[in-house]
Amino acid sequence: MAAVYNGNLMWLYVDGGRVGTGHGQRGPLVSATSSACKELVVGGDYTRGQYYRGSLDQLRVWNHARTHEQIVNNMYVTLTSDVDGLLFNEDFRLVITNHKERKKERKKERKKERKKERKKERKRRLMDSGWKE
């Protein structure tokens, strides 16, 4: 998904195809009065309770409006942060992958810990029954 704003119009693209045009935004997205803003709302209007229901692979913020051709040609390209005009670039696929890997590791560790605890418990029961090492 890509959204492009040129100061007057906003275009929405999904999988490289334009699916909508909006006139709701007027003027610059960042100005002297809004430069202190520390929040970026992506995919909805929280004042109206409208939210994007889906997931994002990547989020890129540019300092200029991208053309349809630029969007299509770069939508599957991994970009570095030193690309001219690219202000923000985050690849959430890496975050998700790392999260899943950490989750698997924690599950393994818990399983190992439970096994260790069961072994201790069996040994304690044997010791309580009078068994000698």
N, CA, C and O atoms as CSV, one atom per row, in Angstrom:
chain,resi,resn,atom,element,x,y,z
A,1,MET,N,N,0.846,-1.161,0.000
A,1,MET,CA,C,0.000,0.000,0.000
A,1,MET,C,C,0.897,1.231,0.000
A,1,MET,O,O,1.932,1.261,0.667
A,2,ALA,N,N,0.495,2.224,-0.742
A,2,ALA,CA,C,1.234,3.483,-0.764
A,2,ALA,C,C,0.237,4.631,-0.812
A,2,ALA,O,O,-0.792,4.551,-1.483
A,3,ALA,N,N,0.554,5.688,-0.097
A,3,ALA,CA,C,-0.246,6.915,-0.148
A,3,ALA,C,C,0.687,8.039,-0.570
A,3,ALA,O,O,1.791,8.174,-0.040
A,4,VAL,N,N,0.241,8.840,-1.520
A,4,VAL,CA,C,1.050,9.944,-2.040
A,4,VAL,C,C,0.248,11.226,-1.884
A,4,VAL,O,O,-0.937,11.279,-2.211
A,5,TYR,N,N,0.912,12.255,-1.380
A,5,TYR,CA,C,0.258,13.555,-1.201
A,5,TYR,C,C,1.138,14.624,-1.799
A,5,TYR,O,O,2.326,14.702,-1.486
A,6,ASN,N,N,0.564,15.456,-2.665
A,6,ASN,CA,C,1.354,16.489,-3.332
A,6,ASN,C,C,1.039,17.904,-2.847
A,6,ASN,O,O,1.461,18.873,-3.476
A,7,GLY,N,N,0.322,18.037,-1.765
A,7,GLY,CA,C,-0.050,19.353,-1.246
A,7,GLY,C,C,-1.496,19.706,-1.551
A,7,GLY,O,O,-2.067,20.592,-0.915
A,8,ASN,N,N,-2.089,19.025,-2.513
A,8,ASN,CA,C,-3.491,19.254,-2.885
A,8,ASN,C,C,-4.312,17.962,-2.910
A,8,ASN,O,O,-5.434,17.917,-2.405
A,9,LEU,N,N,-3.747,16.934,-3.493
A,9,LEU,CA,C,-4.452,15.659,-3.641
A,9,LEU,C,C,-3.675,14.531,-2.970
A,9,LEU,O,O,-2.455,14.594,-2.825
A,10,MET,N,N,-4.414,13.497,-2.566
A,10,MET,CA,C,-3.791,12.304,-2.028
A,10,MET,C,C,-4.253,11.131,-2.874
A,10,MET,O,O,-5.434,11.019,-3.203
A,11,TRP,N,N,-3.310,10.250,-3.228
A,11,TRP,CA,C,-3.618,9.044,-3.987
A,11,TRP,C,C,-3.272,7.836,-3.144
A,11,TRP,O,O,-2.276,7.830,-2.420
A,12,LEU,N,N,-4.105,6.812,-3.243
A,12,LEU,CA,C,-3.868,5.570,-2.522
A,12,LEU,C,C,-3.647,4.460,-3.543
A,12,LEU,O,O,-4.428,4.284,-4.479
A,13,TYR,N,N,-2.559,3.715,-3.338
A,13,TYR,CA,C,-2.205,2.596,-4.212
A,13,TYR,C,C,-2.181,1.320,-3.382
A,13,TYR,O,O,-1.701,1.319,-2.248
A,14,VAL,N,N,-2.699,0.236,-3.948
A,14,VAL,CA,C,-2.622,-1.076,-3.320
A,14,VAL,C,C,-2.021,-2.032,-4.336
A,14,VAL,O,O,-2.522,-2.163,-5.453
A,15,ASP,N,N,-0.939,-2.701,-3.940
A,15,ASP,CA,C,-0.213,-3.612,-4.835
A,15,ASP,C,C,0.128,-2.952,-6.165
A,15,ASP,O,O,0.063,-3.593,-7.214
A,16,GLY,N,N,0.488,-1.686,-6.125
A,16,GLY,CA,C,0.930,-0.965,-7.316
A,16,GLY,C,C,-0.169,-0.320,-8.133
A,16,GLY,O,O,0.125,0.460,-9.038
A,17,GLY,N,N,-1.429,-0.618,-7.843
A,17,GLY,CA,C,-2.541,-0.031,-8.593
A,17,GLY,C,C,-3.229,1.057,-7.799
A,17,GLY,O,O,-3.455,0.902,-6.599
A,18,ARG,N,N,-3.572,2.181,-8.469
A,18,ARG,CA,C,-4.259,3.268,-7.772
A,18,ARG,C,C,-5.705,2.872,-7.516
A,18,ARG,O,O,-6.433,2.498,-8.435
A,19,VAL,N,N,-6.109,2.959,-6.256
A,19,VAL,CA,C,-7.461,2.561,-5.867
A,19,VAL,C,C,-8.301,3.732,-5.356
A,19,VAL,O,O,-9.501,3.580,-5.127
A,20,GLY,N,N,-7.687,4.882,-5.180
A,20,GLY,CA,C,-8.463,6.008,-4.684
A,20,GLY,C,C,-7.725,7.321,-4.764
A,20,GLY,O,O,-6.496,7.374,-4.819
A,21,THR,N,N,-8.521,8.393,-4.768
A,21,THR,CA,C,-7.992,9.757,-4.761
A,21,THR,C,C,-8.756,10.523,-3.693
A,21,THR,O,O,-9.977,10.403,-3.593
A,22,GLY,N,N,-8.046,11.307,-2.897
A,22,GLY,CA,C,-8.702,12.044,-1.826
A,22,GLY,C,C,-8.425,13.540,-1.899
A,22,GLY,O,O,-7.369,13.986,-2.346
A,23,HIS,N,N,-9.422,14.297,-1.440
A,23,HIS,CA,C,-9.307,15.760,-1.408
A,23,HIS,C,C,-9.391,16.294,0.017
A,23,HIS,O,O,-9.452,17.506,0.220
A,24,GLY,N,N,-9.394,15.392,1.018
A,24,GLY,CA,C,-9.620,15.790,2.400
A,24,GLY,C,C,-8.500,16.591,3.036
A,24,GLY,O,O,-8.760,17.404,3.922
A,25,GLN,N,N,-7.280,16.389,2.617
A,25,GLN,CA,C,-6.126,17.091,3.188
A,25,GLN,C,C,-5.877,18.369,2.388
A,25,GLN,O,O,-5.997,18.374,1.163
A,26,ARG,N,N,-5.539,19.425,3.070
A,26,ARG,CA,C,-5.193,20.688,2.393
A,26,ARG,C,C,-3.919,21.243,3.012
A,26,ARG,O,O,-3.754,21.204,4.231
A,27,GLY,N,N,-3.030,21.750,2.195
A,27,GLY,CA,C,-1.812,22.382,2.685
A,27,GLY,C,C,-0.739,21.381,3.050
A,27,GLY,O,O,-0.895,20.179,2.831
A,28,PRO,N,N,0.349,21.879,3.605
A,28,PRO,CA,C,1.479,20.997,3.925
A,28,PRO,C,C,1.148,20.051,5.078
A,28,PRO,O,O,0.378,20.387,5.978
A,29,LEU,N,N,1.743,18.869,5.031
A,29,LEU,CA,C,1.562,17.914,6.127
A,29,LEU,C,C,2.365,18.346,7.347
A,29,LEU,O,O,1.972,18.075,8.481
A,30,VAL,N,N,3.481,19.014,7.115
A,30,VAL,CA,C,4.321,19.513,8.199
A,30,VAL,C,C,4.499,21.011,7.989
A,30,VAL,O,O,4.851,21.464,6.899
A,31,SER,N,N,4.255,21.758,9.034
A,31,SER,CA,C,4.417,23.210,8.957
A,31,SER,C,C,5.051,23.698,10.260
A,31,SER,O,O,5.295,22.907,11.171
A,32,ALA,N,N,5.307,24.964,10.342
A,32,ALA,CA,C,5.916,25.530,11.549
A,32,ALA,C,C,5.039,25.272,12.775
A,32,ALA,O,O,5.555,25.064,13.873
A,33,THR,N,N,3.719,25.283,12.595
A,33,THR,CA,C,2.819,25.057,13.736
A,33,THR,C,C,2.683,23.585,14.090
A,33,THR,O,O,2.353,23.256,15.230
A,34,SER,N,N,2.931,22.691,13.138
A,34,SER,CA,C,2.789,21.263,13.444
A,34,SER,C,C,4.121,20.548,13.581
A,34,SER,O,O,4.150,19.331,13.764
A,35,SER,N,N,5.221,21.278,13.495
A,35,SER,CA,C,6.535,20.625,13.536
A,35,SER,C,C,6.841,19.998,14.900
A,35,SER,O,O,7.721,19.143,15.005
A,36,ALA,N,N,6.123,20.416,15.940
A,36,ALA,CA,C,6.355,19.840,17.271
A,36,ALA,C,C,5.613,18.513,17.443
A,36,ALA,O,O,5.768,17.839,18.462
A,37,CYS,N,N,4.814,18.143,16.454
A,37,CYS,CA,C,4.044,16.899,16.528
A,37,CYS,C,C,4.982,15.699,16.549
A,37,CYS,O,O,5.891,15.597,15.726
A,38,LYS,N,N,4.759,14.800,17.486
A,38,LYS,CA,C,5.607,13.607,17.632
A,38,LYS,C,C,4.866,12.339,17.224
A,38,LYS,O,O,5.345,11.241,17.506
A,39,GLU,N,N,3.726,12.454,16.578
A,39,GLU,CA,C,2.892,11.299,16.277
A,39,GLU,C,C,2.515,11.279,14.806
A,39,GLU,O,O,2.135,12.301,14.235
A,40,LEU,N,N,2.622,10.122,14.208
A,40,LEU,CA,C,2.208,9.919,12.828
A,40,LEU,C,C,1.127,8.859,12.834
A,40,LEU,O,O,1.371,7.728,13.253
A,41,VAL,N,N,-0.062,9.207,12.375
A,41,VAL,CA,C,-1.170,8.263,12.314
A,41,VAL,C,C,-1.204,7.712,10.904
A,41,VAL,O,O,-1.322,8.463,9.936
A,42,VAL,N,N,-1.099,6.396,10.792
A,42,VAL,CA,C,-1.078,5.743,9.489
A,42,VAL,C,C,-2.319,4.887,9.345
A,42,VAL,O,O,-2.595,4.033,10.188
A,43,GLY,N,N,-3.067,5.116,8.275
A,43,GLY,CA,C,-4.155,4.211,7.943
A,43,GLY,C,C,-5.464,4.439,8.644
A,43,GLY,O,O,-6.144,3.470,8.980
A,44,GLY,N,N,-5.846,5.656,8.878
A,44,GLY,CA,C,-7.158,5.870,9.469
A,44,GLY,C,C,-7.318,7.265,10.023
A,44,GLY,O,O,-6.436,8.117,9.921
A,45,ASP,N,N,-8.462,7.458,10.603
A,45,ASP,CA,C,-8.782,8.729,11.244
A,45,ASP,C,C,-9.296,8.396,12.642
A,45,ASP,O,O,-10.473,8.086,12.826
A,46,TYR,N,N,-8.402,8.465,13.619
A,46,TYR,CA,C,-8.785,8.060,14.972
A,46,TYR,C,C,-9.824,8.987,15.583
A,46,TYR,O,O,-10.523,8.577,16.510
A,47,THR,N,N,-9.956,10.222,15.102
A,47,THR,CA,C,-10.981,11.117,15.636
A,47,THR,C,C,-12.378,10.645,15.240
A,47,THR,O,O,-13.356,10.954,15.922
A,48,ARG,N,N,-12.475,9.896,14.138
A,48,ARG,CA,C,-13.758,9.366,13.671
A,48,ARG,C,C,-13.901,7.872,13.961
A,48,ARG,O,O,-14.923,7.266,13.638
A,49,GLY,N,N,-12.875,7.283,14.571
A,49,GLY,CA,C,-12.925,5.852,14.852
A,49,GLY,C,C,-12.754,4.987,13.620
A,49,GLY,O,O,-13.220,3.848,13.597
A,50,GLN,N,N,-12.089,5.509,12.590
A,50,GLN,CA,C,-11.850,4.746,11.367
A,50,GLN,C,C,-10.392,4.319,11.359
A,50,GLN,O,O,-9.489,5.152,11.431
A,51,TYR,N,N,-10.169,3.005,11.270
A,51,TYR,CA,C,-8.816,2.484,11.355
A,51,TYR,C,C,-8.545,1.526,10.204
A,51,TYR,O,O,-9.463,0.909,9.663
A,52,TYR,N,N,-7.290,1.410,9.844
A,52,TYR,CA,C,-6.855,0.460,8.833
A,52,TYR,C,C,-6.836,-0.926,9.452
A,52,TYR,O,O,-6.237,-1.130,10.508
A,53,ARG,N,N,-7.485,-1.872,8.806
A,53,ARG,CA,C,-7.507,-3.258,9.291
A,53,ARG,C,C,-6.651,-4.085,8.348
A,53,ARG,O,O,-7.112,-4.497,7.283
A,54,GLY,N,N,-5.443,-4.321,8.725
A,54,GLY,CA,C,-4.532,-5.083,7.892
A,54,GLY,C,C,-3.142,-5.033,8.482
A,54,GLY,O,O,-2.963,-4.717,9.658
A,55,SER,N,N,-2.169,-5.345,7.664
A,55,SER,CA,C,-0.786,-5.305,8.126
A,55,SER,C,C,0.077,-4.584,7.105
A,55,SER,O,O,-0.273,-4.491,5.929
A,56,LEU,N,N,1.196,-4.081,7.567
A,56,LEU,CA,C,2.145,-3.381,6.705
A,56,LEU,C,C,3.466,-4.127,6.715
A,56,LEU,O,O,3.954,-4.526,7.773
A,57,ASP,N,N,4.048,-4.316,5.530
A,57,ASP,CA,C,5.382,-4.906,5.432
A,57,ASP,C,C,6.438,-3.858,5.724
A,57,ASP,O,O,7.398,-4.095,6.458
A,58,GLN,N,N,6.230,-2.686,5.125
A,58,GLN,CA,C,7.219,-1.620,5.224
A,58,GLN,C,C,6.498,-0.281,5.350
A,58,GLN,O,O,5.346,-0.134,4.941
A,59,LEU,N,N,7.196,0.677,5.918
A,59,LEU,CA,C,6.696,2.049,5.967
A,59,LEU,C,C,7.837,2.955,5.535
A,59,LEU,O,O,8.920,2.945,6.119
A,60,ARG,N,N,7.569,3.738,4.502
A,60,ARG,CA,C,8.562,4.701,4.007
A,60,ARG,C,C,7.910,6.069,3.958
A,60,ARG,O,O,6.767,6.212,3.524
A,61,VAL,N,N,8.638,7.056,4.399
A,61,VAL,CA,C,8.167,8.437,4.332
A,61,VAL,C,C,9.194,9.217,3.518
A,61,VAL,O,O,10.385,9.228,3.829
A,62,TRP,N,N,8.701,9.865,2.471
A,62,TRP,CA,C,9.564,10.639,1.569
A,62,TRP,C,C,9.282,12.128,1.755
A,62,TRP,O,O,8.223,12.513,2.250
A,63,ASN,N,N,10.241,12.957,1.352
A,63,ASN,CA,C,10.041,14.414,1.455
A,63,ASN,C,C,9.443,14.993,0.189
A,63,ASN,O,O,9.413,16.213,0.028
A,64,HIS,N,N,8.964,14.148,-0.716
A,64,HIS,CA,C,8.335,14.594,-1.959
A,64,HIS,C,C,7.313,13.545,-2.407
A,64,HIS,O,O,7.356,12.391,-1.981
A,65,ALA,N,N,6.400,13.973,-3.270
A,65,ALA,CA,C,5.394,13.049,-3.796
A,65,ALA,C,C,6.047,12.098,-4.792
A,65,ALA,O,O,6.750,12.537,-5.702
A,66,ARG,N,N,5.818,10.812,-4.623
A,66,ARG,CA,C,6.373,9.801,-5.534
A,66,ARG,C,C,5.417,9.595,-6.707
A,66,ARG,O,O,4.201,9.714,-6.556
A,67,THR,N,N,5.974,9.287,-7.868
A,67,THR,CA,C,5.140,8.997,-9.033
A,67,THR,C,C,4.682,7.543,-8.969
A,67,THR,O,O,5.245,6.729,-8.238
A,68,HIS,N,N,3.654,7.240,-9.745
A,68,HIS,CA,C,3.160,5.872,-9.820
A,68,HIS,C,C,4.282,4.936,-10.269
A,68,HIS,O,O,4.437,3.843,-9.724
A,69,GLU,N,N,5.048,5.356,-11.245
A,69,GLU,CA,C,6.162,4.553,-11.756
A,69,GLU,C,C,7.202,4.282,-10.658
A,69,GLU,O,O,7.686,3.158,-10.528
A,70,GLN,N,N,7.541,5.302,-9.874
A,70,GLN,CA,C,8.506,5.125,-8.782
A,70,GLN,C,C,7.978,4.135,-7.738
A,70,GLN,O,O,8.734,3.322,-7.206
A,71,ILE,N,N,6.693,4.210,-7.454
A,71,ILE,CA,C,6.098,3.298,-6.468
A,71,ILE,C,C,6.176,1.860,-6.968
A,71,ILE,O,O,6.634,0.971,-6.249
A,72,VAL,N,N,5.730,1.635,-8.196
A,72,VAL,CA,C,5.717,0.283,-8.756
A,72,VAL,C,C,7.136,-0.273,-8.878
A,72,VAL,O,O,7.365,-1.440,-8.560
A,73,ASN,N,N,8.077,0.531,-9.326
A,73,ASN,CA,C,9.448,0.056,-9.531
A,73,ASN,C,C,10.207,-0.214,-8.242
A,73,ASN,O,O,11.202,-0.939,-8.255
A,74,ASN,N,N,9.755,0.359,-7.122
A,74,ASN,CA,C,10.479,0.211,-5.858
A,74,ASN,C,C,9.716,-0.508,-4.761
A,74,ASN,O,O,10.217,-0.632,-3.643
A,75,MET,N,N,8.514,-0.985,-5.058
A,75,MET,CA,C,7.695,-1.551,-3.980
A,75,MET,C,C,8.262,-2.848,-3.394
A,75,MET,O,O,7.958,-3.172,-2.246
A,76,TYR,N,N,9.067,-3.592,-4.139
A,76,TYR,CA,C,9.663,-4.819,-3.615
A,76,TYR,C,C,11.174,-4.702,-3.452
A,76,TYR,O,O,11.863,-5.701,-3.244
A,77,VAL,N,N,11.676,-3.496,-3.545
A,77,VAL,CA,C,13.111,-3.261,-3.442
A,77,VAL,C,C,13.441,-2.860,-2.011
A,77,VAL,O,O,12.777,-2.003,-1.428
A,78,THR,N,N,14.463,-3.480,-1.453
A,78,THR,CA,C,14.934,-3.093,-0.119
A,78,THR,C,C,15.795,-1.852,-0.292
A,78,THR,O,O,16.786,-1.863,-1.022
A,79,LEU,N,N,15.407,-0.790,0.384
A,79,LEU,CA,C,16.142,0.473,0.269
A,79,LEU,C,C,16.952,0.730,1.536
A,79,LEU,O,O,16.569,0.324,2.633
A,80,THR,N,N,18.065,1.404,1.362
A,80,THR,CA,C,18.841,1.840,2.518
A,80,THR,C,C,18.387,3.245,2.884
A,80,THR,O,O,17.727,3.918,2.092
A,81,SER,N,N,18.733,3.671,4.049
A,81,SER,CA,C,18.284,4.984,4.526
A,81,SER,C,C,18.963,6.152,3.828
A,81,SER,O,O,18.530,7.294,3.983
A,82,ASP,N,N,20.018,5.893,3.062
A,82,ASP,CA,C,20.735,6.998,2.426
A,82,ASP,C,C,20.216,7.328,1.022
A,82,ASP,O,O,20.915,7.986,0.251
A,83,VAL,N,N,18.999,6.880,0.680
A,83,VAL,CA,C,18.398,7.214,-0.608
A,83,VAL,C,C,17.895,8.653,-0.540
A,83,VAL,O,O,17.261,9.049,0.438
A,84,ASP,N,N,18.178,9.428,-1.573
A,84,ASP,CA,C,17.810,10.846,-1.618
A,84,ASP,C,C,16.301,11.033,-1.424
A,84,ASP,O,O,15.497,10.470,-2.167
A,85,GLY,N,N,15.938,11.814,-0.439
A,85,GLY,CA,C,14.544,12.143,-0.182
A,85,GLY,C,C,13.823,11.199,0.762
A,85,GLY,O,O,12.692,11.475,1.162
A,86,LEU,N,N,14.450,10.093,1.124
A,86,LEU,CA,C,13.822,9.127,2.027
A,86,LEU,C,C,14.049,9.574,3.472
A,86,LEU,O,O,15.179,9.580,3.960
A,87,LEU,N,N,12.967,9.946,4.145
A,87,LEU,CA,C,13.064,10.449,5.518
A,87,LEU,C,C,12.971,9.346,6.561
A,87,LEU,O,O,13.611,9.420,7.610
A,88,PHE,N,N,12.176,8.331,6.273
A,88,PHE,CA,C,11.953,7.246,7.225
A,88,PHE,C,C,11.753,5.959,6.445
A,88,PHE,O,O,11.056,5.944,5.431
A,89,ASN,N,N,12.370,4.871,6.921
A,89,ASN,CA,C,12.272,3.588,6.228
A,89,ASN,C,C,12.319,2.478,7.265
A,89,ASN,O,O,13.345,2.276,7.915
A,90,GLU,N,N,11.220,1.761,7.421
A,90,GLU,CA,C,11.173,0.661,8.393
A,90,GLU,C,C,10.627,-0.576,7.712
A,90,GLU,O,O,9.608,-0.524,7.023
A,91,ASP,N,N,11.316,-1.693,7.911
A,91,ASP,CA,C,10.889,-2.975,7.358
A,91,ASP,C,C,10.359,-3.823,8.501
A,91,ASP,O,O,11.136,-4.369,9.283
A,92,PHE,N,N,9.038,-3.936,8.604
A,92,PHE,CA,C,8.413,-4.655,9.706
A,92,PHE,C,C,8.543,-6.164,9.560
A,92,PHE,O,O,8.357,-6.894,10.533
A,93,ARG,N,N,8.861,-6.643,8.355
A,93,ARG,CA,C,9.038,-8.087,8.178
A,93,ARG,C,C,10.172,-8.587,9.056
A,93,ARG,O,O,10.099,-9.695,9.587
A,94,LEU,N,N,11.217,-7.790,9.215
A,94,LEU,CA,C,12.332,-8.181,10.075
A,94,LEU,C,C,11.907,-8.222,11.533
A,94,LEU,O,O,12.318,-9.106,12.284
A,95,VAL,N,N,11.091,-7.271,11.926
A,95,VAL,CA,C,10.596,-7.211,13.305
A,95,VAL,C,C,9.745,-8.441,13.587
A,95,VAL,O,O,9.896,-9.070,14.634
A,96,ILE,N,N,8.852,-8.790,12.664
A,96,ILE,CA,C,7.971,-9.943,12.835
A,96,ILE,C,C,8.788,-11.226,12.879
A,96,ILE,O,O,8.555,-12.083,13.732
A,97,THR,N,N,9.743,-11.362,11.967
A,97,THR,CA,C,10.590,-12.555,11.934
A,97,THR,C,C,11.357,-12.700,13.242
A,97,THR,O,O,11.394,-13.783,13.825
A,98,ASN,N,N,11.969,-11.614,13.703
A,98,ASN,CA,C,12.722,-11.661,14.961
A,98,ASN,C,C,11.811,-12.002,16.129
A,98,ASN,O,O,12.197,-12.747,17.029
A,99,HIS,N,N,10.592,-11.451,16.114
A,99,HIS,CA,C,9.635,-11.733,17.186
A,99,HIS,C,C,9.276,-13.219,17.194
A,99,HIS,O,O,9.237,-13.840,18.256
A,100,LYS,N,N,9.014,-13.792,16.018
A,100,LYS,CA,C,8.661,-15.210,15.929
A,100,LYS,C,C,9.823,-16.083,16.392
A,100,LYS,O,O,9.619,-17.074,17.094
A,101,GLU,N,N,11.039,-15.716,15.999
A,101,GLU,CA,C,12.210,-16.488,16.422
A,101,GLU,C,C,12.388,-16.425,17.934
A,101,GLU,O,O,12.665,-17.443,18.569
A,102,ARG,N,N,12.229,-15.232,18.519
A,102,ARG,CA,C,12.350,-15.097,19.974
A,102,ARG,C,C,11.264,-15.900,20.683
A,102,ARG,O,O,11.510,-16.510,21.724
A,103,LYS,N,N,10.066,-15.895,20.112
A,103,LYS,CA,C,8.961,-16.646,20.698
A,103,LYS,C,C,9.279,-18.144,20.700
A,103,LYS,O,O,9.022,-18.830,21.690
A,104,LYS,N,N,9.837,-18.656,19.594
A,104,LYS,CA,C,10.236,-20.068,19.519
A,104,LYS,C,C,11.301,-20.381,20.560
A,104,LYS,O,O,11.230,-21.406,21.239
A,105,GLU,N,N,12.290,-19.499,20.686
A,105,GLU,CA,C,13.365,-19.717,21.658
A,105,GLU,C,C,12.827,-19.734,23.084
A,105,GLU,O,O,13.231,-20.573,23.890
A,106,ARG,N,N,11.917,-18.812,23.402
A,106,ARG,CA,C,11.324,-18.788,24.747
A,106,ARG,C,C,10.547,-20.070,25.016
A,106,ARG,O,O,10.580,-20.602,26.125
A,107,LYS,N,N,9.842,-20.567,23.986
A,107,LYS,CA,C,9.085,-21.811,24.138
A,107,LYS,C,C,10.034,-22.970,24.423
A,107,LYS,O,O,9.758,-23.800,25.289
A,108,LYS,N,N,11.148,-23.032,23.701
A,108,LYS,CA,C,12.160,-24.075,23.939
A,108,LYS,C,C,12.718,-23.982,25.358
A,108,LYS,O,O,12.858,-24.992,26.048
A,109,GLU,N,N,13.034,-22.760,25.783
A,109,GLU,CA,C,13.585,-22.556,27.125
A,109,GLU,C,C,12.592,-22.994,28.200
A,109,GLU,O,O,12.975,-23.637,29.178
A,110,ARG,N,N,11.305,-22.643,28.018
A,110,ARG,CA,C,10.285,-23.058,28.998
A,110,ARG,C,C,10.160,-24.580,29.047
A,110,ARG,O,O,10.033,-25.166,30.122
A,111,LYS,N,N,10.199,-25.211,27.874
A,111,LYS,CA,C,10.108,-26.671,27.809
A,111,LYS,C,C,11.290,-27.306,28.541
A,111,LYS,O,O,11.125,-28.260,29.301
A,112,LYS,N,N,12.482,-26.764,28.300
A,112,LYS,CA,C,13.700,-27.254,28.947
A,112,LYS,C,C,13.600,-27.082,30.464
A,112,LYS,O,O,13.970,-27.979,31.222
A,113,GLU,N,N,13.099,-25.928,30.897
A,113,GLU,CA,C,12.957,-25.625,32.325
A,113,GLU,C,C,11.946,-26.580,32.976
A,113,GLU,O,O,12.180,-27.070,34.081
A,114,ARG,N,N,10.820,-26.844,32.291
A,114,ARG,CA,C,9.828,-27.778,32.840
A,114,ARG,C,C,10.418,-29.180,32.978
A,114,ARG,O,O,10.168,-29.870,33.966
A,115,LYS,N,N,11.200,-29.596,31.986
A,115,LYS,CA,C,11.838,-30.911,32.025
A,115,LYS,C,C,12.787,-30.998,33.224
A,115,LYS,O,O,12.825,-32.004,33.933
A,116,LYS,N,N,13.543,-29.933,33.431
A,116,LYS,CA,C,14.479,-29.872,34.558
A,116,LYS,C,C,13.718,-29.952,35.887
A,116,LYS,O,O,14.138,-30.656,36.806
A,117,GLU,N,N,12.606,-29.231,35.983
A,117,GLU,CA,C,11.791,-29.234,37.203
A,117,GLU,C,C,11.190,-30.614,37.465
A,117,GLU,O,O,11.148,-31.069,38.608
A,118,ARG,N,N,10.719,-31.285,36.394
A,118,ARG,CA,C,10.165,-32.630,36.558
A,118,ARG,C,C,11.236,-33.597,37.057
A,118,ARG,O,O,10.963,-34.452,37.900
A,119,LYS,N,N,12.457,-33.461,36.534
A,119,LYS,CA,C,13.567,-34.322,36.959
A,119,LYS,C,C,13.871,-34.096,38.450
A,119,LYS,O,O,14.080,-35.050,39.200
A,120,LYS,N,N,13.892,-32.828,38.863
A,120,LYS,CA,C,14.127,-32.506,40.286
A,120,LYS,C,C,13.035,-33.107,41.154
A,120,LYS,O,O,13.311,-33.657,42.221
A,121,GLU,N,N,11.780,-33.000,40.688
A,121,GLU,CA,C,10.641,-33.510,41.446
A,121,GLU,C,C,10.723,-35.032,41.588
A,121,GLU,O,O,10.471,-35.563,42.669
A,122,ARG,N,N,11.074,-35.739,40.509
A,122,ARG,CA,C,11.230,-37.198,40.585
A,122,ARG,C,C,12.321,-37.567,41.583
A,122,ARG,O,O,12.152,-38.493,42.377
A,123,LYS,N,N,13.435,-36.848,41.544
A,123,LYS,CA,C,14.557,-37.120,42.461
A,123,LYS,C,C,14.123,-36.876,43.906
A,123,LYS,O,O,14.449,-37.655,44.801
A,124,ARG,N,N,13.383,-35.781,44.123
A,124,ARG,CA,C,12.898,-35.469,45.477
A,124,ARG,C,C,11.989,-36.577,45.987
A,124,ARG,O,O,12.098,-36.986,47.143
A,125,ARG,N,N,11.094,-37.066,45.135
A,125,ARG,CA,C,10.178,-38.145,45.543
A,125,ARG,C,C,10.949,-39.422,45.883
A,125,ARG,O,O,10.647,-40.105,46.861
A,126,LEU,N,N,11.950,-39.728,45.054
A,126,LEU,CA,C,12.755,-40.920,45.342
A,126,LEU,C,C,13.497,-40.769,46.667
A,126,LEU,O,O,13.573,-41.715,47.450
A,127,MET,N,N,14.043,-39.578,46.917
A,127,MET,CA,C,14.768,-39.320,48.171
A,127,MET,C,C,13.807,-39.431,49.352
A,127,MET,O,O,14.173,-39.973,50.395
A,128,ASP,N,N,12.571,-38.919,49.199
A,128,ASP,CA,C,11.584,-38.985,50.271
A,128,ASP,C,C,11.152,-40.432,50.556
A,128,ASP,O,O,10.746,-40.757,51.672
A,129,SER,N,N,11.244,-41.288,49.544
A,129,SER,CA,C,10.838,-42.686,49.727
A,129,SER,C,C,11.960,-43.530,50.335
A,129,SER,O,O,11.784,-44.727,50.562
A,130,GLY,N,N,13.113,-42.907,50.599
A,130,GLY,CA,C,14.209,-43.625,51.235
A,130,GLY,C,C,15.280,-44.099,50.270
A,130,GLY,O,O,16.218,-44.777,50.691
A,131,TRP,N,N,15.178,-43.774,49.017
A,131,TRP,CA,C,16.182,-44.192,48.019
A,131,TRP,C,C,17.461,-43.407,48.234
A,131,TRP,O,O,17.419,-42.206,48.503
A,132,LYS,N,N,18.593,-44.076,48.118
A,132,LYS,CA,C,19.913,-43.425,48.305
A,132,LYS,C,C,20.608,-43.331,46.961
A,132,LYS,O,O,20.467,-44.211,46.112
A,133,GLU,N,N,21.359,-42.257,46.777
A,133,GLU,CA,C,22.126,-42.077,45.530
A,133,GLU,C,C,23.343,-42.963,45.532
A,133,GLU,O,O,24.113,-42.956,44.572
